[in-house]
Amino acid sequence: MSGKRFKILCIDGGGIKGLYSAEVLNTLEYTYGPLSDYFDMLCGTSTGGIIALGISAKIPMQDIVKFYESKGAAIFSQWKKFWPLKDLLLMIKQSLICSKYSNRSLKKALVEVFGERKIAESNNLLCIPSYNITCAQTRVFKKDYNQFNQDDQKTYVDVALATSAAPTYFPLHTINNVDYIDGGLWANDPTLVAISEYLYSFSDEYEGVDILSISSCEKSSAETLCCKNRSFLAWSQTLFDIYNNGQNQSSRFFVEKLKNHLKFDLNIVRIQNTPLSPQQAKIIAMDNASKHALKCLSGIGKTVGANYKDKPEVKKFFETKKTFNF
């Protein structure tokens, strides 16, 4: 053992709530410098995967923040010309016809940012969860290393679309005749994916692993139901929040149980948003990209970033640069 520690940045999925995560990370980058220089591996799901890809390409976090602010409304089209009936029309479309949104605006925005960049050009190791619906298998896109040689020639745009293709929200995405959907279906909080990758690929070379985990502005999902026998339409506004929160909580539960049984030292620091006020909870949703919602997400992210940036457990991640070299 060399005494070196492996460092991983994990970023949750959450649609437009990625703006919150980007603001938290922008505060850290402003304080300590380019995030790509400090983490050996970047692990992100869905919108968190897009952010992880941006960091791996050394795109400044302030530009990633601007990406959400300037492209969010187009990606999650507000249907302004149908404004009085917008919510009803989108709900009918999502439930009975096709995905709620096209991915054309998302793809266009991603091409503007990443161009033809391929995974081989990443400055960091990557783990980007998705789900292979063609073969009914979980899938993690990675930068090639050692014996793994599957993904280096895939483009950033393809991987970003594959990890963020949330069912009923966006169309599935096809790469080499294989259909993929959002990795949030099984790894919205990708911490367990990160631990598994470290365990099987790097634990013999390092003394331990430090993981900085970023939430995506979670809601409590607590509510009093007036109707106990809900249809899909009635569930549609809260189902994904409940699903993602439950999955994130179960991930953290299993991580805590595992910690005492691993043969390597595991340190996890979770940057969690403060509980949302009732007013904030009404505004914030994975696809609400209105000006009011974006301002709210940005403000919460800046506040949380400021609250965490000087905490000793966070500062420790930035005392040394990454040690893995290709």
N, C-alpha and C positions, 0 to 999 in steps of 0.2 A: 504494500500500500504506500502511496506517495504522500498521503496527507491531504491531497486535493479533494475538493467537494464539487459535485456536479450540480449545476443550477438550472432550474426549469421555470419558465413563465407559463402559467396556465390561464386561459381566458374563456369564460363561459359564453354560451350562445344566448341570443335574446333579441334578434331583429334590430330594429332602429335603436333599441336600448344600448346597442354597441357604442352610441355616442357617449353615454355615461362612462363606460369602460375606457374609451379613448381619452376622455377628459382626465380620468384618474391617472392613466399612464402618461399623458402629456405633462401633468404636474411632476411626476417622477422623472421624466426625461429632462424637463427644464431644470430640475434640481441637480441631477447627477450626470446627465449626458446621454448619448444614444443608447437605447435599451439593448440593441443588438450586440453591443460590446460586452454586456454583462451576463448574458444567459447562454448556456451551451445549447439548450433546446427550447423551442417555442411550441406550445401545444394549445390549439384553439379550435373551438367548435362553432360552426355556423358563422354568425357575425364575428365571434371571437376568432374563428379561423381566418377571416378576411383581415382582421387586425394583426394576427400573428404573421401572415404572409407579408403585410406591409412593413412590419418591423424587420423581418428577415431580408427585405429588399432595401433596408436602410432608408425608408421613406420617413421623414420627420413626423413625429406624432401630431404636431400642429397641423400638418397637411392631412393626416388621417381624420382629425377632428373636422376639418373643413370639408372633407369628403362626405361625411354624414350630414353636415349642415347644409351643403349645397346640393347634394344628390338625393337626400332622403325623401323629399316630397315627390320626386319623379319616380323613384323606385317603388314607393308605396303610394301610388297615384291616388290623389284626393278626390277625383271625379267631381271637380267643382261645378261643371255645367249641370250636374244632376243633384246639386247640394241638398235640396229638401228631402230627397229620397235616397241619398247616397248610401247610408248604412244598410237600408233595406235591400237595395239593388245588389250591393256587394255581398250581403249575406246569402241572397238567393243564388247569385253566381257561384259562390264558394261551395254552397251546399248541394246544388243540383246540376250545375253545368260544367264548370272547369275550375282551375285554380283562381284564387281571388285576384292575383296580379300576374301580369306577364313578366318574364325575366329579361325582356329586351332592354329596358332602361338600366337594370342592374348590370347586364353584360356590357352595355355601352360604357357605363361609368367605370367598370373594372378594366376594360381595354384602355381607357384614357389613363388610368393609373399604372397598370402593369405592362401594357403593350403585349409583346410576344415573349416576355420573360419566362424562362423555364425553371422548374424546381432545382435543376442542377446549379443555378446561379444564386441560390439561397446562401446567405452568410451564416446561417445557423442550422442545426439539426431541426427537423420539423416533425410534428405529429398532428395531422389534421383529420379528425374522424368524419366518416360519412357512412352510408349504408348502401350496399350493393343489392338492389332489389331484384336484379336479374337472377342472381344466384342465392338470394336470401341469406347474405352473410354481412357481418360487420366489416368495415374497411377503414384502414388508417393510411392516409397518404403521407409519405415520408421522403426526406432527402436521402438518396442512396448512400450507403456506407457499409463497410465489411461485406457480408454476404447478401445484403439486400440491394437489389438492382432493378426495381420495377418502375420508379416514378420520376427519375431525373428528367426525362424528355416530355413529361406532361407540363402544360402551361399553368402559370399562376391563375389565369382566368378560369380554366377548366376546373381546377381543384377548388377554387373559391365558389363556383357555381354548384359543384357537387356537394360541398359541405353545408351549403345554405339553402338547398332546395326543399324548404319546409312543405310537407304535404298539405294540400288545400290552399296554401298561400302562393307557392311558386310551382311551375312545372318541374318535373324531374329533369336531371341533366345527364346526357349521354356522352361517355368517353370510350372510344374504341368499341362501339356496339354494346357497351355495358351501361345500364341505367342506374343512377345514384340518386339518393334522397338525403335529406338533412341528417347530419351526424348527431344532432340533438335528440333524435329518437332513442339513442342508447347511451350517449356520453355528453349530455349538455354541459355538465361540469367535467372536463376531461382529466381531472387529477388522477383517477385510477388508471387511465390510459398512460399517463406520464410515468407513474410508478412502475407499471408493468414493463414499459420500454426500458426504463433504467435497470430494473431487476434482471432482465434477460440479456441486455446488451452492454451495460456499463458498470454494474455493481462490483465486478472483479478489479476494475481499474481505479475506483474512487473509494474514499473513506466513507462517504455518505452523500445524501442528496438534499438540497434545499429547494423547496417549491414555493413560489409566490403565486397565489391564486386570486384572480380578479372576478368578482361577481358581476352580474349584468343588471343591477338595480332591481332586485327581486321584490315582489309584493309578498305580503303575508298570506294572501289568498283566503284569509278568514272571511266568512260571510254567513249571514243568516238567510237560509233559502225559504222563500215564501211558497215555492212549488217543489214538492218532493219527487215528483215524477216528471223530470225534465226531458224534453226532446233534444236532438242534436243542435237545433237552432238556438234553443234556450241556453245550452251549455257553451255555445261557440265562443262567447266573449270571454269566458274565464277558463275554459278547459286546458288550453296550452299553458297558462300561468300555473295552474294547479299541477299539471303533469311535470313541468320543468322544475318547479319548487320541490315536489316530492322526490324527483330524481336527484336533484342537487343535495337534498338533505340525506338521502340514502347513501350517496357517494361519500359524504363527509362522515356518516356513521360507520361505514365499513373501513374507511381510512383510519379512523380512530381505533377501531378494533384490531386492525392489522399492525399498527405501529409497534406494539409490544411483542410481536411474534416474528419480526423481520430480522435478518442477520446483518443488516446495515442500518446506519443511523438515518432516520427520516425526520426532517424538519419542514413543517408546512405553515406558512403564514397566509391567512385568508383576509383579503381586503373586502369587507362586506359593507354595503350601504346601510345607513341608519334607517330605521323603520319609516315608511312613507306616511305622510299625513293623509287623511281621507281625501282631501282635495287633490293631492299629487297622485294618489292611487286611481282616481277617476280619469286622470289625464293620460297617465303613462300606460302604454300597451306596446306589444312588439311591432305593431304596424301603424301606430299613430305618429305620423311625421309632420303634424301641424306645427306652425311657428311656436305656438304656446307650449306644446309637448317638447319640442326640441330645446326651447329655452329652459324648461324645467329640468330635463335630463342633463343639460350642460351645467346648470347651476349646482345640481346635486353632485355631479362628478367632480367639479372643481372643489367643492366643500370637502368631500370625502378624501380627495387627493391631498388637500392641504392638511387635513387631520392626521393622515397616515405617514406623510413623507418624512417626518422627523422622528418617528417612533424607532427605537433601537433595533427592533426585530426586522423592520423594513430597511433601515440604513445599512444593515449588515450585508444585504444582497449586493450593495454597490461599493463595498470596500475593496473588492478584487474584481478583475476582469474575468471573462470566461476562459476556461483552460482547454476545452476540446478544440483541436485543430484538424482540419481535413487533410 
